Amino acid sequence: MLKPKFKVAICGGGISGLCLAVALSRCPNIQVDVYEAADRFKEIGAGVMIWSRTWKILEQLGLGPAFSKIAHAPPDGSVATGFDFRRSDQPQEGFRVHLMQMPYGCIRFYRVDFLDAFVHALPSNVTHFGMRLVSYSQHAGTVSLKFLDDTTATCDLLVGCDGIKSCIRAQIFKEAFDRSGDSELLKFIDPVWTGTTAYRGLIPVESLPPLHRSIADPMMYCGKSKHVVSYSISQGSVVNVVTFASEPEKEGIFFDEDKAWVTQCTQQELLDCYAHWEPEVEQLLSRIEKPSKWAIHHLKPLPFYVDGGVVLLGDAAHAMAPHQGAGAGQAIEFRLRRRPSDNLPHALEAYQRIRLPFANHVLKESYISGSMYEFDSEFGDDYETLVPAIASQWHWVEDTSPESERLRALGCFRELAS
Ligand SMILES: Cc1cc2nc3c(=O)[nH]c(=O)nc-3n(C[C@H](O)[C@H](O)[C@H](O)COP(=O)(O)OP(=O)(O)OC[C@H]3O[C@@H](n4cnc5c(N)ncnc54)[C@H](O)[C@@H]3O)c2cc1C
């Protein structure tokens, strides 16, 4: 008699859900189903960057050639620019504060292409669109799912890849509160505002002066309580721009419930925000006709990701400020044992023990990095101390590898199972 397949339900078809679905669909003893609330896979028209750690995972999944084709340039491992940091909040030309370089540098994509590369690697029968999960229940090792249209499904493992406003995270922490009476647990449900507003736009490269620094290298234009990031994507044909303006005293507050997190704004608002910055920045911003405006939120670092047969992944687990370009990369850095049905609680515990401290570290440091680029950290704009501090914020990219963590997780699993 063949053993029935182990059923994994993935709730959410963003970067984290699709990357997990691609990885698990390669395991013959696992049945994967992706339940996505929308009627199709969607990504916003903007850039996304990853670092060597994430690239190596994509290669291990056999996706290197597909992602090479859509990167700003095929990644070859040579030392390249991570970011070129400049002081830019003055009308005259700015100056370099720090040049960050590393193997592979910053690998950049158009988000729509990035998500599509996962979609193309997915078997055709795993996705169910228009399925908004509203709740789940657990009984005797089976997880039952309830969707908005009153349909139901069951699985052995439910993975919450449902993003920063995750309903699965909300249920996990509400139930943990009901069991323990500890009201602190309720604080992990809702994301909080970082105090930062971002503006985003894309610029066709031919509309910029040919020697504009953003075309060749990822740039970080820094100023007091503000910074501007730009880098080329789509084989170098487009420059992605995302700017940040912070009110550090507002970090941790809840955003006005009636206000949308993402809106459109006028070009004038964007230009006014960075008035009197160096000409290179003005050249970028004046080419963004219709910027979008984002209230950047993050989570309080969660104390756990797992409840029985339910686990959180991606932004549902560790939504973070984007100042280390790491949210999606962290979502891709998961590891599940190939045969989780052998010993699911220990496999999930090993995942949690390895991934949670690491992702929480990146979450906290991403926020701190932003304050460093904006001269709002304890180092102010004392470049002698600030530059080494910025450099050390990135050590996690190279100090450990996803492979060394996979081996640690495996060791942890064996220890728990013995
Ligand atoms: C300005 C900005 C810049 C960024 N830049 C970078 C960067 O350069 N590099 C990087 O690594 N990261 C970056 N990030 C972070 C990155 O975008 C996120 O970490 C990543 O997209 C999260 O993917 P996800 O799949 O976990 O969540 P999401 O992309 O939010 O996907 C969640 C999916 O779940 C679905 N869903 C939600 N609720 C339900 C439900 N109840 N039932 C069924 N489906 C549901 C949604 O429709 C959606 O498809 C940036 C973020 C911002 C805001």
The ligand as an ORCA input file, in Angstrom:
! r2SCAN-3c Opt
* xyz 0 1
  C       9.276     49.801     -0.366
  C       9.667     48.355     -0.218
  C      10.830     47.887     -0.834
  C      11.240     46.557     -0.663
  N      12.388     46.146     -1.262
  C      12.832     44.889     -1.047
  C      14.041     44.435     -1.652
  O      14.694     45.159     -2.414
  N      14.471     43.181     -1.372
  C      13.768     42.325     -0.557
  O      14.217     41.196     -0.318
  N      12.599     42.718     -0.006
  C      12.114     43.965     -0.224
  N      10.942     44.361      0.323
  C      10.167     43.378      1.107
  C       9.472     42.363      0.194
  O       8.689     43.045     -0.757
  C       8.561     41.451      1.026
  O       9.292     40.929      2.107
  C       8.027     40.277      0.192
  O       7.398     40.728     -0.987
  C       7.049     39.470      1.037
  O       6.523     38.396      0.294
  P       5.397     37.487      0.916
  O       5.126     36.451     -0.119
  O       5.785     37.026      2.275
  O       4.134     38.432      1.112
  P       3.220     39.162      0.023
  O       4.000     39.562     -1.184
  O       2.474     40.215      0.746
  O       2.215     38.028     -0.470
  C       1.132     37.616      0.322
  C       0.113     36.921     -0.583
  O      -0.900     36.343      0.235
  C      -2.171     36.638     -0.317
  N      -3.122     36.624      0.812
  C      -3.232     37.513      1.825
  N      -4.197     37.142      2.697
  C      -4.703     35.974      2.222
  C      -5.718     35.090      2.693
  N      -6.376     35.337      3.816
  N      -5.990     33.980      1.960
  C      -5.302     33.699      0.809
  N      -4.320     34.503      0.323
  C      -4.020     35.632      1.028
  C      -2.002     38.010     -0.965
  O      -2.990     38.246     -1.956
  C      -0.590     37.883     -1.533
  O      -0.593     37.330     -2.833
  C      10.480     45.663      0.133
  C       9.296     46.120      0.728
  C       8.885     47.437      0.548
  C       7.610     47.899      1.206
*
